[in-house]
Amino acid sequence: MSKWVTVDLSEGELLSGALSATSANGLALAVARLADGSVVAFDDRCTHEECSPSDGDLDGERVVCLCHGSA
């Protein structure tokens, strides 16, 4: 089930093919605008280390972690 929340990130900060960091309800989020213009958000915490996926790179629809290159 999806739940919509408002985040403190302006439309202009969401560059195509890039990641941005924000938060909502106390949860750190990574937000990405994909090449097709759609926007996705997910937990901004790497499952392997204490790294932020929003600091990594977006390769199509895959996030590449800056710390260890996992995608």
DSSP file (Angstrom, degrees, kcal/mol; ACC not computed):
  #  RESIDUE AA STRUCTURE BP1 BP2  ACC     N-H-->O    O-->H-N    N-H-->O    O-->H-N    TCO  KAPPA ALPHA  PHI   PSI    X-CA   Y-CA   Z-CA
    1    1 A M              0   0    0      0, 0.0     2,-0.3     0, 0.0     0, 0.0   0.000 360.0 360.0 360.0 133.4    0.0    0.0    0.0
    2    2 A S        -     0   0    0      2,-0.0     2,-0.4     0, 0.0     0, 0.0  -0.690 360.0-163.5 -91.1 143.7    1.3    3.4   -0.9
    3    3 A K        -     0   0    0     -2,-0.3     2,-0.4     2,-0.0     0, 0.0  -0.996  13.8-139.6-127.3 125.8    1.1    6.4    1.4
    4    4 A W        +     0   0    0     -2,-0.4     2,-0.3     2,-0.0    -2,-0.0  -0.686  25.8 172.7 -87.4 134.5    1.5    9.9    0.1
    5    5 A V        -     0   0    0     -2,-0.4     2,-0.4    19,-0.0    -2,-0.0  -0.958  31.7-116.4-135.3 155.8    3.5   12.4    2.1
    6    6 A T        -     0   0    0     -2,-0.3     2,-0.3     2,-0.0    -2,-0.0  -0.778  30.8-162.6 -92.3 134.6    4.8   15.9    1.4
    7    7 A V        -     0   0    0     -2,-0.4     2,-1.5     2,-0.2    17,-0.1  -0.811  28.2-114.2-115.8 158.8    8.5   16.4    1.4
    8    8 A D  S    S+     0   0    0     15,-0.8     2,-0.3    -2,-0.3    15,-0.0  -0.581  77.5 109.2 -91.3  73.3   10.6   19.6    1.7
    9    9 A L        -     0   0    0     -2,-1.5    -2,-0.2    13,-0.1     2,-0.1  -0.954  61.3-133.4-150.3 123.9   12.1   19.5   -1.8
   10   10 A S    >   -     0   0    0     -2,-0.3     3,-1.4     1,-0.1     4,-0.5  -0.419  23.5-115.5 -81.2 157.1   11.2   21.8   -4.6
   11   11 A E  G >  S+     0   0    0      1,-0.3     3,-1.1     2,-0.2    -1,-0.1   0.849 115.4  59.2 -56.3 -36.7   10.4   20.7   -8.2
   12   12 A G  G 3  S+     0   0    0      1,-0.2    -1,-0.3     3,-0.0    -2,-0.0   0.700  96.7  60.9 -68.8 -19.8   13.5   22.5   -9.4
   13   13 A E  G <  S+     0   0    0     -3,-1.4     2,-1.2     1,-0.1    -1,-0.2   0.615  85.1  84.9 -81.0 -12.6   15.8   20.5   -7.1
   14   14 A L    <   -     0   0    0     -3,-1.1     2,-0.2    -4,-0.5    -1,-0.1  -0.696  66.4-172.0 -94.5  86.5   14.8   17.3   -8.8
   15   15 A L    >   -     0   0    0     -2,-1.2     3,-1.7     1,-0.1    18,-0.6  -0.526  33.6 -97.4 -79.1 144.4   17.1   17.1  -11.8
   16   16 A S  B 3  S+a   33   0A   0      1,-0.3    18,-0.2    -2,-0.2    19,-0.1  -0.396 108.3  10.2 -62.2 130.4   16.5   14.4  -14.4
   17   17 A G  T 3  S+     0   0    0     16,-3.2    41,-0.5     1,-0.3     2,-0.3   0.648 110.4 105.8  77.0  15.7   18.8   11.4  -13.8
   18   18 A A    <   -     0   0    0     -3,-1.7    15,-1.3    15,-0.5     2,-0.3  -0.851  62.2-128.6-127.4 162.6   19.9   12.7  -10.4
   19   19 A L  E     -B   32   0A   0     -2,-0.3     2,-0.3    37,-0.3    13,-0.2  -0.835  20.5-172.5-108.5 147.1   19.4   11.8   -6.7
   20   20 A S  E     -B   31   0A   0     11,-2.5    11,-3.0    -2,-0.3     2,-0.4  -0.949  17.0-131.4-133.4 155.8   18.4   14.3   -4.0
   21   21 A A  E     +B   30   0A   0     -2,-0.3     2,-0.3     9,-0.2     9,-0.2  -0.875  38.4 138.2-109.4 142.5   18.1   13.9   -0.2
   22   22 A T  E     -B   29   0A   0      7,-2.3     7,-3.1    -2,-0.4     2,-0.3  -0.868  34.3-127.2-157.3-171.6   15.1   15.0    1.9
   23   23 A S  E     -B   28   0A   0     -2,-0.3   -15,-0.8     5,-0.3     2,-0.3  -0.983  13.0-172.1-147.6 159.7   13.0   13.8    4.8
   24   24 A A  E >  S-B   27   0A   0      3,-1.9     3,-2.1    -2,-0.3   -17,-0.1  -0.946  75.7  -6.2-153.2 131.6    9.4   13.1    5.7
   25   25 A N  T 3  S-     0   0    0     -2,-0.3     3,-0.1     1,-0.3   -18,-0.0   0.841 130.1 -54.3  52.6  37.1    7.9   12.2    9.1
   26   26 A G  T 3  S+     0   0    0      1,-0.2     2,-0.5     0, 0.0    -1,-0.3   0.500 111.6 120.6  79.5   3.8   11.4   11.8   10.5
   27   27 A L  E <   -B   24   0A   0     -3,-2.1    -3,-1.9    16,-0.0     2,-0.3  -0.890  63.4-129.0-105.2 127.4   12.6    9.4    7.8
   28   28 A A  E     -B   23   0A   0     -2,-0.5    16,-2.2    -5,-0.2     2,-0.4  -0.593  34.1-168.5 -72.6 130.1   15.6   10.2    5.6
   29   29 A L  E     -BC  22  43A   0     -7,-3.1    -7,-2.3    -2,-0.3     2,-0.4  -0.920  22.5-147.2-124.4 146.5   14.6    9.8    2.0
   30   30 A A  E     -BC  21  42A   0     12,-3.2    12,-2.2    -2,-0.4     2,-0.4  -0.931  21.4-163.6-104.1 136.6   16.4    9.6   -1.3
   31   31 A V  E     -BC  20  41A   0    -11,-3.0   -11,-2.5    -2,-0.4     2,-0.4  -0.974   6.5-173.9-124.7 136.0   14.4   11.0   -4.2
   32   32 A A  E     -BC  19  40A   0      8,-2.7     8,-2.5    -2,-0.4     2,-0.7  -0.984  20.3-148.8-131.9 140.2   15.1   10.5   -7.9
   33   33 A R  E     -aC  16  39A   0    -15,-1.3   -16,-3.2   -18,-0.6   -15,-0.5  -0.944  28.6-145.1-104.0 115.4   13.7   11.8  -11.1
   34   34 A L    >   -     0   0    0      4,-2.7     3,-2.4    -2,-0.7    27,-0.1  -0.255  27.8 -99.5 -75.5 166.1   14.0    9.1  -13.7
   35   35 A A  T 3  S+     0   0    0      1,-0.3    -1,-0.1    25,-0.2   -19,-0.1   0.787 123.4  58.6 -57.6 -29.8   14.8    9.8  -17.4
   36   36 A D  T 3  S-     0   0    0      2,-0.1    -1,-0.3     1,-0.1     3,-0.1   0.451 121.2-107.2 -81.5   1.6   11.0    9.3  -18.2
   37   37 A G  S <  S+     0   0    0     -3,-2.4    -2,-0.1     1,-0.3    -1,-0.1   0.264  76.3 133.5  94.2 -11.5   10.2   12.2  -15.8
   38   38 A S        -     0   0    0     -5,-0.1    -4,-2.7     1,-0.0     2,-0.4  -0.369  47.8-137.9 -72.4 155.0    8.7   10.0  -13.0
   39   39 A V  E     -C   33   0A   0     -6,-0.2     2,-0.3    -3,-0.1    -6,-0.2  -0.946  20.1-177.1-117.5 133.4    9.8   10.6   -9.4
   40   40 A V  E     -C   32   0A   0     -8,-2.5    -8,-2.7    -2,-0.4     2,-0.3  -0.941   6.1-163.1-127.4 151.4   10.6    7.8   -6.9
   41   41 A A  E     +C   31   0A   0     -2,-0.3     2,-0.3   -10,-0.2   -10,-0.2  -0.980  15.0 161.4-133.8 147.2   11.5    8.0   -3.3
   42   42 A F  E     -C   30   0A   0    -12,-2.2   -12,-3.2    -2,-0.3    -2,-0.0  -0.964  49.6 -59.8-156.8 167.5   13.1    5.4   -1.0
   43   43 A D  E     -C   29   0A   0     -2,-0.3     2,-1.0   -14,-0.2   -14,-0.3  -0.286  42.0-141.2 -55.7 128.7   14.9    5.0    2.3
   44   44 A D  S    S+     0   0    0    -16,-2.2     2,-0.4   -22,-0.1    -1,-0.1  -0.293  71.1  97.1 -91.1  51.1   18.2    7.0    2.2
   45   45 A R  S    S-     0   0    0     -2,-1.0     7,-0.2     7,-0.2     5,-0.1  -0.968  73.1-127.1-141.9 123.2   20.2    4.4    4.1
   46   46 A C        -     0   0    0      5,-2.5     5,-0.1    -2,-0.4    -2,-0.1  -0.388  13.6-138.2 -64.5 142.2   22.4    1.8    2.5
   47   47 A T  S    S+     0   0    0      1,-0.1    -1,-0.1     3,-0.1     3,-0.1   0.610 100.3  41.9 -78.7 -11.2   21.6   -1.8    3.6
   48   48 A H  S    S+     0   0    0      1,-0.2     2,-0.3     3,-0.1    -1,-0.1   0.796 124.9   5.0-103.7 -38.0   25.3   -2.7    3.9
   49   49 A E  S    S-     0   0    0      2,-0.1     2,-1.6     0, 0.0    -1,-0.2  -0.823  85.7 -88.1-138.8 174.5   26.9    0.4    5.5
   50   50 A E  S    S+     0   0    0     -2,-0.3     2,-0.3    -5,-0.1    -3,-0.1  -0.423  80.7 128.6 -86.3  61.7   25.8    3.7    7.0
   51   51 A C        -     0   0    0     -2,-1.6    -5,-2.5    -5,-0.1    -2,-0.1  -0.773  60.4-119.9-112.3 159.2   25.9    5.5    3.6
   52   52 A S    >   -     0   0    0     -2,-0.3     3,-2.3    -7,-0.2     4,-0.4  -0.896   8.0-152.5-101.6 117.6   23.3    7.6    1.9
   53   53 A P  G >  S+     0   0    0      0, 0.0     3,-1.9     0, 0.0    -1,-0.1   0.814  95.7  69.2 -54.6 -29.3   22.1    6.3   -1.5
   54   54 A S  G 3  S+     0   0    0      1,-0.3   -35,-0.2    -3,-0.1   -33,-0.1   0.684  93.2  58.0 -65.7 -15.4   21.4    9.9   -2.4
   55   55 A D  G <  S+     0   0    0     -3,-2.3    -1,-0.3   -35,-0.1   -34,-0.0   0.559 100.6  74.4 -85.6  -9.5   25.2   10.5   -2.4
   56   56 A G  S <  S-     0   0    0     -3,-1.9     2,-0.3    -4,-0.4   -37,-0.3   0.131  89.0 -86.6 -86.0-157.5   25.6    7.9   -5.1
   57   57 A D  E     -D   64   0B   0      7,-2.0     7,-3.1   -39,-0.1     2,-0.6  -0.833  22.9-131.3-117.1 153.7   24.8    7.8   -8.8
   58   58 A L  E     -D   63   0B   0    -41,-0.5     2,-0.7    -2,-0.3     5,-0.2  -0.933  18.9-173.7-105.4 119.5   21.7    7.0  -10.7
   59   59 A D  E >   -D   62   0B   0      3,-3.5     3,-1.9    -2,-0.6     2,-0.7  -0.845  66.8 -60.6-114.1  90.8   22.3    4.6  -13.6
   60   60 A G  T 3  S-     0   0    0     -2,-0.7   -25,-0.2     1,-0.3   -43,-0.1  -0.623 120.7 -19.8  68.8-112.3   19.0    4.4  -15.4
   61   61 A E  T 3  S+     0   0    0     -2,-0.7     2,-0.4   -27,-0.1    -1,-0.3   0.237 122.3  94.9-107.7  10.0   16.7    3.1  -12.7
   62   62 A R  E <   -D   59   0B   0     -3,-1.9    -3,-3.5     2,-0.0     2,-0.5  -0.854  65.2-142.5-106.8 137.5   19.5    1.7  -10.6
   63   63 A V  E     -D   58   0B   0      8,-0.4     2,-0.6    -2,-0.4    -5,-0.2  -0.855  12.2-153.6 -96.0 129.1   21.1    3.5   -7.7
   64   64 A V  E     -D   57   0B   0     -7,-3.1    -7,-2.0    -2,-0.5     7,-0.2  -0.920  19.6-125.5-106.4 119.1   24.9    2.9   -7.4
   65   65 A C     >  -     0   0    0      5,-3.2     4,-1.8    -2,-0.6   -11,-0.0  -0.399   6.9-147.1 -67.1 132.7   26.2    3.3   -3.8
   66   66 A L  T  4 S+     0   0    0    -14,-0.3    -1,-0.1     1,-0.2   -10,-0.0   0.817  93.7  55.3 -66.7 -33.1   29.0    5.7   -3.4
   67   67 A C  T  4 S-     0   0    0      1,-0.1    -1,-0.2     3,-0.1    -2,-0.0   0.902 131.8  -2.3 -72.6 -42.4   30.6    3.7   -0.6
   68   68 A H  T  4 S-     0   0    0      2,-0.1    -2,-0.2   -19,-0.0    -1,-0.1   0.338  90.2-112.2-139.7   9.0   31.0    0.3   -2.2
   69   69 A G     <  +     0   0    0     -4,-1.8    -3,-0.1     1,-0.2     2,-0.0   0.498  60.0 152.3  77.0   3.2   29.6    0.4   -5.7
   70   70 A S              0   0    0      1,-0.1    -5,-3.2    -6,-0.1    -1,-0.2  -0.374 360.0 360.0 -65.1 146.0   26.6   -1.9   -5.0
   71   71 A A              0   0    0     -7,-0.2    -8,-0.4    -2,-0.0    -1,-0.1   0.355 360.0 360.0-124.7 360.0   23.6   -1.3   -7.2
